[in-house]
Amino acid sequence: MTGIIVSTTPALEGRPAKEYLGIVTGEVIVGANLFRDLFASVRDIVGGRSGAYEDVLQRAREQAISEMQTRAAALGANAVVGVDLDYETVGSSGSMLMVTASGTAILV
């Protein structure tokens, strides 16, 4: 953990930004073979949730946020605001899933 505050809001209440340091991102790409296997098992579950699929998404999201925090710390930031998470399939046949976290690194 980097100690970098992460918020989806454009500002931190009661903590005005002293300096805006730029956009930072974190990206994680996960092979979709795992997802195809999980989707196959999900199709067999009617009205249920796939814990294994949710775990993969959670780990990918946490890794993307952690990478973004590391990049913000390298700029001298102690917070990232306006954070957006995005999930996209990539590759010619959509064979990979990319999770991206992006936001604005600031010093508060």
Beta strands, then each sheet from edge to edge (+ up, - down):
strand 1: 5-6
strand 2: 19-31
strand 3: 79-90
strand 4: 96-107
sheet 1: 1+ 3+ 4- 2+
end
